[in-house]
């Protein structure tokens, strides 16, 4: 498994499945997203656009 920020997806899913707050996991996703957006902007935008290719209104928001 590829590790980002010292945690693997498997460990991250363990955090989410616990009874505690989910804020730590959402914060981790936000950090990963910010890292990918800053270091790989072309791939980030391509993935973002691919996920919303059928919603042109959403694409217009993401592009601007």
C-alpha positions in Angstrom: 0.0 0.0 0.0 1.2 3.5 -0.8 1.7 5.6 2.3 1.0 9.3 2.6 1.7 11.2 5.8 2.8 8.0 7.5 -0.6 6.3 7.4 -1.8 3.7 4.9 -5.4 3.5 3.7 -5.9 0.4 5.9 -4.9 2.3 9.0 -7.0 5.2 8.0 -10.1 3.0 7.6 -9.5 1.7 11.1 -9.7 5.3 12.4 -13.1 5.8 10.6 -14.5 2.5 11.9 -13.8 3.4 15.5 -16.5 4.9 17.7 -14.6 8.2 18.0 -14.9 11.4 16.0 -14.5 11.2 12.3 -12.9 14.7 12.2 -9.4 13.2 12.2 -10.0 11.2 9.1 -11.7 14.1 7.3 -8.7 16.3 8.2 -6.4 13.6 6.9 -8.3 13.6 3.6 -8.1 17.4 3.4 -4.4 17.2 3.9 -3.9 14.6 1.2 -6.1 16.6 -1.2 -4.2 19.8 -0.5 -0.9 18.0 -1.1 -2.0 16.5 -4.3 -3.5 19.8 -5.5 -0.3 21.6 -4.7 2.2 19.1 -6.1 0.3 17.4 -8.9 -2.2 20.1 -10.1 -2.7 18.6 -13.6 -3.5 15.1 -12.3 -5.6 16.6 -9.5 -7.7 18.6 -12.0 -8.0 15.7 -14.4 -9.3 13.4 -11.6 -11.7 16.1 -10.4 -13.1 16.7 -13.9 -13.4 12.9 -14.5 -15.4 12.5 -11.3 -17.9 15.2 -12.5 -17.8 14.7 -16.3 -21.6 14.4 -16.6 -22.4 17.5 -14.5 -21.5 20.6 -16.6 -22.7 23.0 -13.9 -20.3 21.5 -11.4 -17.4 21.4 -13.9 -17.9 25.1 -14.5 -17.6 25.8 -10.8 -14.4 23.7 -10.5 -12.7 25.2 -13.5 -13.2 28.8 -12.4 
